[in-house]
Amino acid sequence: MTDSKEALLANMDMNDQTQDPPPAYDQPKPNRLPRPPPLGLPVLNSLRNRRVILASQSPRRRQILSFLGFPNLEIIPSNADEDLPKSLGPFEYVLATATKKAQAVYAQEINNEAAGEPALIIAADTIVVDLSTGTILEKPRSEAHHMTMLRSLRDARDHKVFTALVAMAPLASARDPGYALESTVEETAVRFDGDVTDELIMAYVRTREGADKAGGYGLQGLGSILVEKVDGSYDNVIGMPLKATLKLIETVMAKADDDEGMPGDGDESDDLE
């Protein structure tokens, strides 16, 4: 061994004596990462001790909305009939359905003497649109229908997912119509993997993961094996785009607290003439 190598090794040994030892390979890992604290935005802080209602029984929407930090979030599914004609365009169909859901829960809860009026109601509806036929796809009705639906999406390759969000909040002034209502529709393009086999589709259908989902698959679970690409909001495909939801909450709560600029208002100076 040369003198230079011996000097280098000696120097490394000295450094090792003064530095902490490297971490062991078998260090225990925490079972679960701690959840970050909730966003400290004024609009969210103002709602945390008030009634916030999600007009949906979807566990995925509940989980996504919980990220905004509503400790007492209530789940009250809408009993409104989802019977609008499929002849409507996708945008109009999904928005009208979500609006019906929100309005039904608002009408049910606004005079709830025991719990008090809600501060905020959020409803959502998600549909999948087969671009090759323009067909609106909702939840599969049977195993055979589920197979047909997923084969069609695979053969078409590209489809779109639309989620409509509707937020309602009582007006502070309680004047007609008594509430502020805001809505938005998020659109995401999804490409299926054209090499997915019928065997894989059948195996997926039999897991029943997609049985309760529009389009018949869950992107957040096993259904991701069917998908090649997502262009747009990932959580929109799951059923609730979080960024759009936060913006909607900020908008509707600002309007609910504002005495000016609501529909039906006239200029007070006109009333004096």
Secondary structure, 3 states (H helix, E strand, C coil): CCHHHHHHHHHHHHHHHHCCCCCCCCCCCCCCCCCCCCCCCHHHHHHCCCCEEECCCCHHHHHHHHCCCCCCCEECCCCCCCCCCCCCCHHHHHHHHHHHHHHHHHHHHCCCCCCCCCCEEEEEEEEEEECCCCEEECCCCCHHHHHHHHHHHHHHCEEEEEEEEEEEEECCCCCCCCEEEEEEEEEEEEEECCCCCHHHHHHHHHHCCCCCCHHHCCCCCHHHHHEEEEECCHHHHHCCCHHHHHHHHHHHHHHHCCCCCCCCCCCHHHHHC
